[in-house]
Amino acid sequence: MAADRSQAHQIQVHPQHRYDGGGKTFLPENQRGPTTSQVMAVITGLPVGGTLLGLAGLTFVGTLIGLAVVTPLFILFSPVLVPAALALGLAVTGFLTSGAFGLTALASLSWVMNYIRMTQGTVPEQLDHAKRRAADMAGYVGQKTKEVGQDIQSKAQEVKRS
């Protein structure tokens, strides 16, 4: 362990970038001053931004004052307002759900119509095949029903004879 510490380690540093004194600059290297358009943007942007920020502050203060005034009224009338708000919320939810179902139905019908237009001819063939299968199944069920009815009738006659 002592032998490991006695050997000195060397670190080689290969600088690849030159240090130019600090932070990044947003201006290209060949241009050291702001352009006229940049100056105009700052001149027009500061008053507009300041005005909008002031209006936002006034709106915020007005909202806080209005909330402070209306909060006691909300507390006093909450037995009436809460059920009214729930009823209004449920009505809005119902209308939105109805609209969503209507849009889904229209989209589905549109898809079916486009599918029928695209296939042109294969759907009637599929419908004919389905009709034939349904008719065959109805005939089979009718035959089985007839056979079961005859079996029941014959058993009833046997019971009657005995």
Secondary structure as UniProt FT lines:
FT   HELIX           2..6
FT   TURN            29..30
FT   HELIX           36..76
FT   HELIX           78..119
FT   TURN            120..121
FT   HELIX           122..161
//
